[in-house]
C-alpha cells in the first residue's frame, strides 16, 4: 500500500491531467454525437479539443511553460461562461418561438386539435427543445481543474 501511495504522489499531476484530458475529449465527443456542429456551435467542440491539447502539453511542459498554459486554461474557463450566455439566449429565443407557435395553433387549428386548452404547451414542447443552459460550464470546470493542477510542484514534499 505504501508503494501505491508513493507512485500516486509522484505522478499526481499527470494522473489528474489525464482525467482532465478524458473530460475534455468526452465533452467534445458528446457535442459531436449530439449534432452540435453548425456555425457557432463548433466553438464548444474546438474549445474542448483545445483544452485536451493544452492538458496534454501540460503533462510534459517545463515549470515556466506550465504558468503560461495555466493562463490559457483561465481564458478557456471564460469560454464556458460565454457558452452559458449563448445557451440562455437560445433558450429565450426558443421559448418566444414556442409562444408564437402556441398562439398561431390556437388561432388557426383551434385548441381541440392540439388536445385541449390544457395540453397545448405539452404538445408543442416536444417540437422545440432548448439547449441545457449550464452544460457549457463543464469546459470551465475542466479548465479550472487543469489550471490548478499545473501549479503543483514537481516532487511531493515528503510529508
Backbone torsions as a table, in degrees:
resi	resn	phi	psi	omega
1	UNK	NA	-36.0	-179.2
2	UNK	-65.9	-36.6	178.7
3	UNK	-65.2	-41.0	178.6
4	UNK	-62.5	-41.5	178.6
5	UNK	-62.4	-41.0	178.6
6	UNK	-65.4	-42.1	179.2
7	UNK	-63.7	-43.5	179.2
8	UNK	-64.7	-38.4	178.1
9	UNK	-66.5	-41.8	-178.0
10	UNK	-68.9	-31.7	-174.7
11	UNK	-112.1	19.4	-173.6
12	UNK	-59.2	-45.7	-178.8
13	UNK	-60.3	-45.7	-179.3
14	UNK	-64.6	-39.1	-179.8
15	UNK	-65.0	-46.3	-179.8
16	UNK	-65.1	-41.2	179.2
17	UNK	-65.6	-30.2	174.2
18	UNK	-64.4	-39.4	175.8
19	UNK	-66.1	-38.0	177.9
20	UNK	-64.2	-44.6	177.5
21	UNK	-58.9	-47.1	178.6
22	UNK	-60.3	-39.9	178.5
23	UNK	-65.3	-45.0	178.7
24	UNK	-63.4	-44.5	-178.7
25	UNK	-67.7	-35.7	176.3
26	UNK	-65.2	-40.8	177.5
27	UNK	-63.0	-44.7	179.0
28	UNK	-62.0	-43.6	179.9
29	UNK	-64.1	-41.3	179.1
30	UNK	-62.9	-42.7	179.5
31	UNK	-62.4	-41.2	179.8
32	UNK	-67.1	-45.6	-178.9
33	UNK	-67.2	-26.9	178.9
34	UNK	-84.6	1.7	178.0
35	UNK	79.5	25.5	-177.9
36	UNK	-87.7	59.5	-170.3
37	UNK	-131.1	24.1	-178.0
38	UNK	-117.1	128.1	172.5
39	UNK	56.4	-123.8	-176.2
40	UNK	-70.4	-13.1	177.1
41	UNK	-65.3	-25.2	180.0
42	UNK	-67.7	-17.4	179.4
43	UNK	-59.0	-42.3	178.9
44	UNK	-64.1	-41.5	179.2
45	UNK	-64.0	-48.6	-179.4
46	UNK	-64.6	-38.2	178.9
47	UNK	-64.6	-39.3	179.4
48	UNK	-67.3	-42.7	178.7
49	UNK	-66.4	-40.5	178.1
50	UNK	-63.6	-40.4	177.3
51	UNK	-61.9	-40.4	177.0
52	UNK	-64.2	-39.1	178.1
53	UNK	-64.3	-44.5	179.8
54	UNK	-63.8	-42.1	178.6
55	UNK	-64.7	-38.7	177.2
56	UNK	-63.6	-43.6	178.0
57	UNK	-64.7	-34.9	179.6
58	UNK	-65.7	-22.8	179.5
59	UNK	-68.9	-28.5	-175.0
60	UNK	-117.9	2.1	-173.8
61	UNK	-75.2	152.5	174.0
62	UNK	-67.7	157.9	-177.2
63	UNK	-55.1	-42.5	179.9
64	UNK	-67.3	-36.7	179.2
65	UNK	-66.4	-32.4	-180.0
66	UNK	-62.3	-31.1	177.4
67	UNK	-66.8	-39.0	176.5
68	UNK	-66.1	-40.9	178.3
69	UNK	-64.9	-36.6	176.4
70	UNK	-63.4	-37.3	175.9
71	UNK	-64.4	-38.6	176.9
72	UNK	-65.9	-39.6	175.7
73	UNK	-61.3	-38.0	178.4
74	UNK	-62.1	-41.7	176.5
75	UNK	-64.8	-37.4	179.6
76	UNK	-67.0	-27.8	175.6
77	UNK	-58.5	-37.5	-178.2
78	UNK	-71.2	-21.2	175.7
79	UNK	-62.8	-36.4	176.9
80	UNK	-64.8	-39.7	179.1
81	UNK	-66.9	-41.9	177.1
82	UNK	-61.3	-39.7	177.7
83	UNK	-63.3	-38.5	177.4
84	UNK	-62.3	-45.1	179.1
85	UNK	-63.0	-40.0	178.3
86	UNK	-64.1	-46.2	179.8
87	UNK	-64.3	-38.1	178.8
88	UNK	-63.9	-40.9	177.7
89	UNK	-64.9	-41.2	178.3
90	UNK	-65.0	-40.4	179.7
91	UNK	-62.3	-44.8	179.8
92	UNK	-64.0	-39.9	178.1
93	UNK	-63.4	-43.5	-179.6
94	UNK	-69.2	-33.5	176.0
95	UNK	-65.3	-39.1	177.4
96	UNK	-66.1	-40.4	177.4
97	UNK	-62.6	-39.6	-179.8
98	UNK	-65.0	-39.8	178.6
99	UNK	-63.4	-42.3	177.8
100	UNK	-62.9	-42.5	179.0
101	UNK	-65.1	-37.6	177.9
102	UNK	-62.4	-46.1	-179.5
103	UNK	-65.7	-41.1	178.9
104	UNK	-64.0	-43.1	-180.0
105	UNK	-64.9	-39.6	-179.9
106	UNK	-67.1	-34.2	-178.4
107	UNK	-79.1	-39.7	-173.9
108	UNK	-90.3	-46.6	-174.7
109	UNK	-96.2	-21.0	-176.8
110	UNK	89.2	152.6	-177.1
111	UNK	-66.3	-28.7	-177.7
112	UNK	-67.1	-31.1	-179.0
113	UNK	-67.7	-21.4	-179.4
114	UNK	-102.0	9.0	177.1
115	UNK	100.6	17.2	178.6
116	UNK	100.5	161.6	-175.5
117	UNK	-64.7	-25.6	-179.3
118	UNK	-82.8	-9.7	-173.0
119	UNK	-112.7	4.9	-176.1
120	UNK	-61.5	-50.2	-177.8
121	UNK	-62.9	-38.5	-179.0
122	UNK	-65.0	-38.8	179.5
123	UNK	-69.8	-38.8	-179.1
124	UNK	-78.7	-23.0	-179.1
125	UNK	-61.8	-33.4	178.8
126	UNK	-69.9	-22.1	-178.5
127	UNK	-82.3	-31.2	-176.4
128	UNK	-123.5	117.8	177.8
129	UNK	-114.5	140.0	179.9
130	UNK	-99.1	149.8	177.4
131	UNK	-71.2	150.1	177.4
132	UNK	-66.2	127.2	-171.8
133	UNK	-65.4	-40.1	-173.4
134	UNK	-92.2	-1.3	-177.8
135	UNK	-57.4	-39.2	-179.6
136	UNK	-64.3	-14.2	179.1
137	UNK	-68.5	-11.6	174.3
138	UNK	-62.5	-36.4	175.8
139	UNK	-62.2	-41.6	179.4
140	UNK	-65.0	-42.4	-179.8
141	UNK	-63.4	-47.1	178.1
142	UNK	-64.3	-35.9	179.6
143	UNK	-67.0	-43.6	177.4
144	UNK	-62.1	-44.0	179.5
145	UNK	-61.4	-44.6	177.7
146	UNK	-64.2	-41.0	-178.9
147	UNK	-61.8	-49.3	-178.2
148	UNK	-69.3	-31.0	177.9
149	UNK	-66.6	-34.6	-179.5
150	UNK	-67.6	-16.7	178.1
151	UNK	-85.3	-5.3	179.9
152	UNK	-67.9	146.9	179.3
153	UNK	-71.2	163.5	-179.3
154	UNK	-66.4	-42.6	-176.9
155	UNK	-117.7	146.9	175.6
156	UNK	-68.4	157.5	-177.2
157	UNK	-69.2	-18.7	-177.2
158	UNK	91.0	3.7	179.4
159	UNK	-90.8	NA	NA
